Amino acid sequence: MAASPTRRPDGFVQGFQPMLKIQVGHSYFLRYDRKQWERGKPYPPLATIQVAALLRRMGHSLSLFDAMLSDGVEAYMPAFRAAGPDLVVFYEDNFNFLTKMCLGRMREAACRMIAEARAAGARVIVAGSDASDQPEPFLAAGADAVLVGEGIGALSALVERLERHPDIDDEAWTAGLSGVATLVDGAVRTGRIGPQPPDPRVVGQPAWDLLDIEQYRDFWRDRHGYFSLNMAASRGCPFRCNWCAKPIWGNHYNQRPAQEVAAEMTWLKQTYAPDHIWMADDIFGFRADWVSEFAEHLQQEDGSIPFTIQTRADLASERMCAALAKAGCSEAWIGAESGSQRVLDRMTKGTRVPELIGARHRLGDHGIRVGFFIQLGYIGEQLDDLLATRELVAEAAPDDIGVSVSYPLPGTKFFEEVKAQLGRKTHWEDSADLAMMFRGAYDSDFYRAFRDLLHDQVTLRQNGPDQIAEASLRQRWNALIASERSHRSDEPTLPSSTAWQSVALPIV
């Protein structure tokens, strides 16, 4: 008598022949982003291994090509040949904010891998922010189908059709499916459905076993002396900042049960023993009640690991900060963006400058480090607005800052306001590019210099009183501000609805 099939913890039924051999992968190569390589904080592709787990629960044989710590795109074909897949799914990590930036080098890498997989005889499906916005280059490279948005429903349908009819032609394979872009007679045909809520089929444990966890551990410990992994307690963001691209979930937000998230953290602690967790949510926690419940379950299970989150100033109430500290939150990053209220209002950010300062101090009082994300060069921003941001950093005294310039991405109101100015350069090559792609008030060199001085200001405060260093920094600020006229754009982009006036400020 044949042995009865058994079900593994990930849902796969042992004892049955897998239906398809599927290779999942992504195209974010850390080595191709010099800023992030130097920063040295790689995380596994969370959305990619979630999808791998889903496909395995459907009964298929899964392999993974993890580009993150790969030496380069040349490593792809050996991995492909070893896996011998019927189907390749390049599913970009929606939790990695760098994929939302649609970096040029990663698109090039994706297109090369698509072409190689297709030439080797595999079917190819692509999903991700860049592919959702601009499916054309991925289809031209050889992809059979591009999923628009999260694409779980369409992916499941495509896999089921291919399983039933391995020789199905491309037209029949994709026929009638919404949320799929294909190439028909040289033209892109897209069955768009608009942003959808996070798909409920993406549940349970990601396919952690497909990763080389020890490679990540060794990298982290070599660079930083500790090991960090990532999790996500939610998908999406309900806020409506008009520069934020949301091609995957739109403004939908779905939060997992607190007990389930606590159980996953406990499992990671027991299985891989990370020293730290990066919560990859756009907005972690959202409600103080949820965070309090999360903290209670962690304490019951001895599952807490120090973790870092992203949040908003207007969510960081005293009760929220206390709950975060109880759960083990060690660091919180706030999208401060600007110290100018009129810039925040122009962004439809929904926060007030005093809220930024208050949130920083409340979190700090509970022993939580605070980072500010700062954005320079937004439409209509002038010198006084920039100096208000400098003042915010000085007064709030965050422990760290991340500084970028405003980056127009398709699907945003911001993009619509400046798209007529975008030339051939529509994406940064890597995250260190920091190039203005529309006519801001100043040129890229001015914003890069302003960024460097903001970072030096934070570093100086952390290092303690140093009169010589303070005097040097003050001189550099004065020199930059004195030169601002030479960096001004001849025809800066103006807000479409509100007339702003620039206020002349003295050099300080």
C-alpha positions as CSV (number, residue, x, y, z in Angstrom):
1,M,0.0,0.0,0.0
2,A,1.4,3.4,-0.9
3,A,2.2,5.7,1.9
4,S,-0.4,8.4,2.6
5,P,0.6,11.9,1.6
6,T,1.5,14.2,4.4
7,R,1.1,18.0,4.5
8,R,4.2,20.1,5.3
9,P,3.9,23.2,7.6
10,D,4.0,25.5,4.5
11,G,0.9,23.7,3.1
12,F,2.6,21.6,0.4
13,V,1.3,18.1,0.2
14,Q,4.2,15.6,0.3
15,G,3.6,12.4,-1.8
16,F,2.2,14.1,-4.9
17,Q,4.2,14.9,-8.0
18,P,4.6,18.7,-8.3
19,M,2.7,20.1,-11.3
20,L,5.1,22.7,-12.6
21,K,8.7,23.6,-12.0
22,I,8.7,27.3,-11.3
23,Q,11.6,29.6,-10.6
24,V,10.8,32.9,-8.8
25,G,13.2,35.7,-8.7
26,H,13.7,39.5,-8.7
27,S,16.2,42.0,-10.2
28,Y,17.4,44.1,-7.2
29,F,21.2,43.5,-7.3
30,L,22.8,45.2,-4.3
31,R,26.1,45.4,-6.2
32,Y,24.4,47.6,-8.9
33,D,23.4,50.3,-6.4
34,R,26.7,51.7,-5.1
35,K,25.1,53.8,-2.3
36,Q,23.2,50.8,-0.9
37,W,26.3,48.5,-1.3
38,E,28.3,50.9,0.8
39,R,25.5,51.1,3.3
40,G,25.5,47.4,3.4
41,K,22.1,46.5,4.8
42,P,20.6,43.9,2.4
43,Y,17.2,42.3,3.2
44,P,15.7,39.2,1.6
45,P,13.0,39.8,-1.1
46,L,10.0,39.5,1.2
47,A,7.2,39.7,-1.4
48,T,9.1,37.4,-3.7
49,I,9.3,34.6,-1.1
50,Q,5.7,35.2,-0.1
51,V,4.7,34.5,-3.7
52,A,7.0,31.5,-3.8
53,A,5.2,30.1,-0.7
54,L,1.8,30.7,-2.4
55,L,2.9,28.8,-5.6
56,R,4.3,26.0,-3.5
57,R,1.0,25.7,-1.6
58,M,-0.6,25.2,-5.1
59,G,1.5,22.1,-5.4
60,H,4.4,23.3,-7.6
61,S,8.1,22.8,-7.3
62,L,9.8,26.0,-6.4
63,S,13.3,27.4,-6.8
64,L,14.6,31.0,-6.1
65,F,17.0,33.3,-7.8
66,D,17.9,35.8,-5.2
67,A,19.6,38.7,-6.9
68,M,20.2,40.7,-3.7
69,L,23.7,39.4,-2.8
70,S,24.5,37.9,-6.2
71,D,27.7,38.9,-7.9
72,G,25.7,40.2,-10.9
73,V,23.4,39.3,-13.7
74,E,25.9,36.8,-15.0
75,A,24.9,34.5,-12.2
76,Y,21.4,34.1,-13.5
77,M,21.8,31.6,-16.3
78,P,23.8,29.0,-14.1
79,A,20.9,29.3,-11.6
80,F,18.3,28.9,-14.4
81,R,20.1,25.8,-15.8
82,A,20.3,24.2,-12.4
83,A,16.6,24.8,-11.8
84,G,15.4,23.8,-15.3
85,P,12.0,25.7,-14.8
86,D,9.0,25.5,-17.0
87,L,8.0,28.9,-15.8
88,V,10.0,31.9,-14.5
89,V,8.2,34.5,-12.4
90,F,10.2,37.7,-11.8
91,Y,8.3,39.1,-8.9
92,E,9.9,42.2,-7.5
93,D,9.8,42.8,-3.8
94,N,7.0,45.3,-3.1
95,F,8.3,45.9,0.4
96,N,11.7,47.2,-0.8
97,F,11.2,50.9,-1.2
98,L,14.0,51.0,-3.8
99,T,11.9,49.0,-6.2
100,K,9.3,51.8,-6.2
101,M,12.1,54.1,-7.6
102,C,12.3,51.9,-10.7
103,L,16.1,52.2,-10.9
104,G,17.6,52.1,-14.4
105,R,20.2,49.5,-13.6
106,M,17.7,47.1,-12.1
107,R,15.4,47.4,-15.2
108,E,18.4,46.6,-17.4
109,A,19.2,43.5,-15.3
110,A,15.6,42.4,-15.4
111,C,15.3,42.7,-19.1
112,R,18.5,40.7,-19.6
113,M,17.3,37.9,-17.4
114,I,13.9,37.9,-19.1
115,A,15.6,37.5,-22.5
116,E,17.8,34.7,-21.3
117,A,15.0,32.7,-19.7
118,R,12.8,33.1,-22.8
119,A,15.6,32.1,-25.1
120,A,16.2,29.0,-23.0
121,G,12.6,28.0,-23.5
122,A,10.8,29.0,-20.3
123,R,7.6,31.0,-20.1
124,V,8.2,34.3,-18.3
125,I,5.9,36.4,-16.1
126,V,7.0,39.8,-14.6
127,A,5.5,41.8,-11.7
128,G,6.6,44.9,-9.9
129,S,6.2,48.7,-9.6
130,D,8.2,49.5,-12.7
131,A,6.6,46.8,-14.8
132,S,3.1,47.9,-13.7
133,D,3.9,51.5,-14.7
134,Q,5.7,50.7,-18.0
135,P,5.2,47.1,-19.2
136,E,6.6,47.9,-22.6
137,P,10.4,47.3,-22.0
138,F,9.7,44.0,-20.1
139,L,7.5,42.7,-22.9
140,A,9.9,43.8,-25.5
141,A,12.7,41.9,-23.7
142,G,10.6,38.7,-24.0
143,A,8.2,38.5,-21.1
144,D,5.0,36.6,-22.0
145,A,2.9,38.6,-19.5
146,V,3.3,41.5,-17.1
147,L,1.1,41.6,-14.0
148,V,-0.3,45.0,-13.3
149,G,-0.4,45.7,-9.6
150,E,0.0,42.9,-7.1
151,G,-1.3,40.5,-9.6
152,I,-2.0,37.5,-7.4
153,G,-5.3,36.6,-9.0
154,A,-3.9,36.8,-12.6
155,L,-0.7,34.9,-11.6
156,S,-2.8,32.1,-10.1
157,A,-4.9,31.9,-13.2
158,L,-1.9,31.8,-15.5
159,V,-0.2,29.1,-13.5
160,E,-3.4,27.0,-13.5
161,R,-3.9,27.4,-17.2
162,L,-0.3,26.4,-17.9
163,E,-0.6,23.4,-15.6
164,R,-3.6,22.1,-17.5
165,H,-2.3,22.9,-21.0
166,P,1.6,23.0,-21.0
167,D,1.6,23.8,-24.7
168,I,-1.0,26.6,-24.6
169,D,-0.1,29.5,-26.9
170,D,0.4,33.0,-25.4
171,E,-2.8,34.5,-26.7
172,A,-5.0,31.7,-25.2
173,W,-2.8,31.7,-22.1
174,T,-3.7,35.3,-21.2
175,A,-7.1,35.6,-22.9
176,G,-9.8,37.3,-20.8
177,L,-7.6,38.0,-17.8
178,S,-7.7,41.5,-16.3
179,G,-4.6,43.0,-14.7
180,V,-2.3,41.5,-17.4
181,A,-0.3,43.3,-20.1
182,T,0.8,41.4,-23.2
183,L,2.3,42.2,-26.5
184,V,-0.1,41.7,-29.5
185,D,1.2,42.4,-33.0
186,G,3.9,44.6,-31.6
187,A,1.5,46.7,-29.5
188,V,1.0,46.5,-25.7
189,R,-2.5,45.3,-24.7
190,T,-3.3,45.9,-21.0
191,G,-6.4,44.7,-19.2
192,R,-6.2,47.3,-16.4
193,I,-8.3,47.0,-13.3
194,G,-7.0,49.8,-11.1
195,P,-5.4,49.5,-7.7
196,Q,-6.8,46.5,-5.8
197,P,-6.7,45.6,-2.0
198,P,-4.0,43.3,-0.9
199,D,-4.9,39.8,-2.0
200,P,-6.0,37.5,0.8
201,R,-4.3,34.5,-0.7
202,V,-0.9,35.9,0.3
203,V,-1.0,34.5,3.8
204,G,1.2,32.3,6.1
205,Q,4.9,31.8,6.3
206,P,7.1,33.1,3.4
207,A,9.3,30.5,1.8
208,W,12.3,31.3,4.0
209,D,13.9,28.0,3.3
210,L,14.6,29.0,-0.3
211,L,17.0,31.7,0.8
212,D,20.7,31.4,1.7
213,I,20.2,32.8,5.2
214,E,23.8,32.3,6.2
215,Q,25.0,34.5,3.3
216,Y,22.9,37.3,4.7
217,R,24.0,36.6,8.3
218,D,27.7,36.7,7.2
219,F,27.3,39.9,5.2
220,W,25.5,41.7,8.1
221,R,27.9,40.6,10.7
222,D,30.9,41.4,8.6
223,R,29.7,44.9,7.9
224,H,27.8,45.8,11.1
225,G,28.5,43.2,13.8
226,Y,24.9,42.1,14.0
227,F,22.3,40.3,11.9
228,S,19.0,41.8,10.7
229,L,16.0,40.2,8.9
230,N,12.8,41.7,7.7
231,M,9.1,41.2,8.3
232,A,5.8,43.0,7.3
233,A,2.8,43.3,9.5
234,S,0.7,45.1,6.8
235,R,0.5,45.8,3.1
236,G,-0.3,49.2,1.6
237,C,-0.8,52.7,3.0
238,P,-4.1,54.7,3.3
239,F,-2.5,58.2,3.3
240,R,-2.5,60.3,0.1
241,C,0.8,62.2,-0.2
242,N,0.7,63.4,-3.8
243,W,4.3,62.4,-4.6
244,C,4.0,58.8,-3.4
245,A,3.6,56.1,-6.1
246,K,1.2,53.3,-5.3
247,P,1.0,51.1,-8.4
248,I,0.6,47.9,-6.3
249,W,-2.2,48.6,-3.7
250,G,-3.2,52.2,-4.3
251,N,-4.6,53.6,-1.0
252,H,-5.7,50.3,0.3
253,Y,-4.3,49.1,3.7
254,N,-4.5,45.6,5.1
255,Q,-3.2,44.8,8.6
256,R,-2.4,41.2,9.7
257,P,-3.7,40.0,13.1
258,A,-1.3,41.0,15.9
259,Q,-1.1,37.5,17.3
260,E,0.0,36.2,13.8
261,V,2.7,38.8,13.5
262,A,4.0,38.0,17.0
263,A,4.0,34.3,16.2
264,E,6.1,35.0,13.0
265,M,8.6,37.1,14.9
266,T,8.9,34.4,17.6
267,W,9.5,31.8,14.8
268,L,12.2,33.9,13.2
269,K,13.8,34.3,16.6
270,Q,13.8,30.6,17.3
271,T,14.8,29.5,13.8
272,Y,17.4,32.1,12.6
273,A,18.2,34.1,15.7
274,P,18.4,37.5,14.1
275,D,19.6,40.4,16.4
276,H,17.2,42.9,14.8
277,I,14.1,43.0,12.6
278,W,13.3,45.6,9.9
279,M,9.5,46.0,9.7
280,A,9.1,46.8,6.0
281,D,5.5,48.2,6.3
282,D,4.9,51.6,4.8
283,I,3.1,52.4,8.0
284,F,3.7,50.1,11.0
285,G,1.1,49.6,13.7
286,F,-1.4,52.3,12.7
287,R,-3.5,51.8,15.9
288,A,-2.1,51.8,19.4
289,D,-4.5,49.0,20.4
290,W,-3.0,46.7,17.7
291,V,0.6,47.5,18.9
292,S,-0.4,46.9,22.5
293,E,-1.8,43.5,21.6
294,F,1.3,42.7,19.5
295,A,3.5,43.6,22.5
296,E,1.5,41.4,24.9
297,H,1.7,38.3,22.6
298,L,5.5,38.8,22.2
299,Q,5.9,39.0,26.0
300,Q,3.9,35.8,26.4
301,E,6.0,33.9,23.8
302,D,9.3,35.5,24.7
303,G,9.4,36.4,21.0
304,S,10.5,40.0,21.0
305,I,13.4,41.1,18.8
306,P,14.6,44.8,18.6
307,F,12.9,46.2,15.5
308,T,12.8,49.3,13.3
309,I,9.7,50.8,11.8
310,Q,8.4,53.5,9.5
311,T,5.6,55.6,10.9
312,R,4.0,59.1,10.7
313,A,4.3,61.9,13.2
314,D,0.5,62.2,13.6
315,L,0.4,58.5,14.7
316,A,3.0,58.8,17.4
317,S,0.8,59.5,20.3
318,E,2.1,59.0,23.9
319,R,0.1,55.7,24.0
320,M,1.5,54.6,20.7
321,C,5.1,55.4,21.7
322,A,4.6,53.5,25.0
323,A,3.2,50.4,23.2
324,L,6.0,50.5,20.6
325,A,8.6,50.5,23.4
326,K,6.9,47.6,25.2
327,A,7.0,45.6,22.0
328,G,10.7,46.2,21.5
329,C,10.8,48.9,18.9
330,S,14.3,50.3,18.9
331,E,14.1,52.8,16.0
332,A,11.4,54.7,14.2
333,W,11.7,56.5,10.9
334,I,9.2,59.4,10.2
335,G,8.5,60.8,6.8
336,A,9.2,64.4,7.9
337,E,9.8,65.6,4.4
338,S,10.1,69.3,5.1
339,G,10.3,71.9,7.9
340,S,8.1,74.2,5.8
341,Q,4.4,73.9,6.5
342,R,3.5,75.3,3.0
343,V,5.7,72.5,1.4
344,L,4.0,69.9,3.6
345,D,0.6,71.3,2.6
346,R,1.6,71.3,-1.1
347,M,2.5,67.6,-0.8
348,T,-0.9,66.9,0.9
349,K,1.2,65.3,3.6
350,G,-1.4,65.9,6.3
351,T,1.0,66.6,9.1
352,R,2.1,69.8,10.9
353,V,5.7,70.9,11.7
354,P,5.0,70.9,15.5
355,E,3.8,67.3,15.2
356,L,7.2,66.3,13.8
357,I,9.0,67.8,16.7
358,G,6.6,66.4,19.3
359,A,6.7,62.9,17.8
360,R,10.5,62.9,17.8
361,H,10.6,63.9,21.5
362,R,7.9,61.4,22.6
363,L,9.6,58.5,20.9
364,G,13.0,59.6,22.3
365,D,11.6,59.8,25.8
366,H,10.6,56.1,25.4
367,G,14.2,55.2,24.4
368,I,13.4,54.8,20.7
369,R,15.9,56.2,18.2
370,V,14.3,58.5,15.6
371,G,15.2,59.0,11.9
372,F,13.7,61.7,9.6
373,F,13.2,61.2,5.9
374,I,13.8,64.6,4.3
375,Q,12.8,65.5,0.7
376,L,14.3,68.5,-1.0
377,G,13.3,70.4,-4.2
378,Y,9.5,69.9,-4.2
379,I,7.5,72.1,-6.5
380,G,7.5,75.7,-5.3
381,E,10.1,75.2,-2.6
382,Q,12.3,78.2,-2.1
383,L,15.3,79.1,0.0
384,D,13.3,80.0,3.0
385,D,11.6,76.6,2.9
386,L,14.9,74.9,2.7
387,L,16.2,76.8,5.6
388,A,13.0,75.9,7.5
389,T,14.0,72.3,7.0
390,R,17.4,73.0,8.3
391,E,15.8,74.6,11.4
392,L,13.6,71.5,11.8
393,V,16.6,69.2,11.9
394,A,18.3,71.5,14.4
395,E,15.3,71.8,16.7
396,A,14.0,68.2,16.5
397,A,17.5,66.8,16.6
398,P,16.7,63.4,15.1
399,D,19.3,60.7,15.6
400,D,19.6,60.1,11.9
401,I,18.3,61.5,8.6
402,G,17.8,60.2,5.1
403,V,17.8,62.9,2.4
404,S,16.5,62.8,-1.2
405,V,15.2,65.1,-3.8
406,S,11.7,65.0,-5.1
407,Y,11.4,62.1,-7.5
408,P,8.4,62.1,-10.0
409,L,7.0,58.6,-10.5
410,P,4.1,57.7,-12.8
411,G,0.7,57.5,-11.3
412,T,1.2,60.4,-8.9
413,K,-0.2,63.9,-9.0
414,F,3.3,65.2,-8.7
415,F,4.3,63.3,-11.9
416,E,1.4,64.8,-13.8
417,E,2.5,68.3,-12.8
418,V,6.1,67.9,-14.1
419,K,5.9,65.1,-16.8
420,A,6.1,67.7,-19.7
421,Q,9.6,68.5,-18.4
422,L,10.9,65.0,-18.2
423,G,13.3,64.2,-21.0
424,R,15.1,61.0,-21.7
425,K,16.1,60.6,-18.0
426,T,12.9,59.4,-16.3
427,H,14.6,57.2,-13.6
428,W,17.7,57.3,-11.5
429,E,20.3,54.8,-12.4
430,D,20.9,54.0,-8.7
431,S,19.8,55.4,-5.4
432,A,22.8,57.7,-5.1
433,D,21.9,59.6,-8.3
434,L,20.0,62.4,-6.6
435,A,19.5,64.2,-9.9
436,M,16.7,66.6,-10.4
437,M,14.5,65.4,-13.3
438,F,12.3,68.5,-13.5
439,R,13.0,72.2,-13.1
440,G,13.2,72.8,-9.3
441,A,14.2,76.0,-7.8
442,Y,17.9,75.0,-7.9
443,D,20.1,72.6,-9.8
444,S,21.2,69.1,-8.6
445,D,24.6,70.3,-7.3
446,F,22.9,72.8,-4.9
447,Y,20.6,70.1,-3.4
448,R,23.5,67.6,-3.1
449,A,25.5,70.2,-1.2
450,F,22.5,71.0,1.0
451,R,22.0,67.3,1.7
452,D,25.7,66.9,2.7
453,L,25.5,69.9,5.1
454,L,22.3,68.5,6.7
455,H,24.1,65.2,7.3
456,D,27.1,67.0,8.8
457,Q,24.8,69.0,11.1
458,V,23.3,65.8,12.5
459,T,26.8,64.2,12.9
460,L,28.2,67.2,14.6
461,R,25.4,67.3,17.2
462,Q,25.9,63.6,17.9
463,N,29.6,64.0,18.4
464,G,29.2,66.7,21.0
465,P,30.4,70.3,21.4
466,D,33.3,71.2,19.1
467,Q,33.7,74.9,18.5
468,I,36.1,74.5,15.6
469,A,33.8,72.0,13.8
470,E,30.8,74.2,14.5
471,A,32.5,77.2,13.0
472,S,33.6,75.3,10.0
473,L,30.0,74.0,9.4
474,R,28.6,77.5,9.8
475,Q,31.1,78.9,7.2
476,R,30.1,76.1,4.8
477,W,26.4,76.9,5.2
478,N,27.1,80.6,4.7
479,A,29.1,79.9,1.5
480,L,26.4,77.7,0.1
481,I,23.6,80.2,0.8
482,A,25.7,83.0,-0.6
483,S,26.1,81.0,-3.9
484,E,22.4,80.1,-4.2
485,R,21.7,82.6,-7.0
486,S,24.2,80.9,-9.2
487,H,22.4,77.6,-8.8
488,R,18.9,78.9,-9.4
489,S,16.9,77.5,-12.3
490,D,16.0,80.0,-15.0
491,E,12.4,78.8,-15.2
492,P,11.5,76.8,-12.0
493,T,8.3,74.8,-12.0
494,L,5.6,76.7,-10.1
495,P,2.7,75.2,-8.2
496,S,-0.3,74.8,-10.4
497,S,-2.8,76.2,-7.9
498,T,-1.1,78.3,-5.2
499,A,1.1,81.3,-5.7
500,W,4.0,81.3,-3.3
501,Q,6.3,84.2,-2.5
502,S,9.9,83.8,-1.6
503,V,11.2,85.6,1.4
504,A,14.7,87.0,1.3
505,L,16.6,85.8,4.3
506,P,20.0,86.9,5.7
507,I,23.0,84.7,5.5
508,V,23.5,83.0,8.9
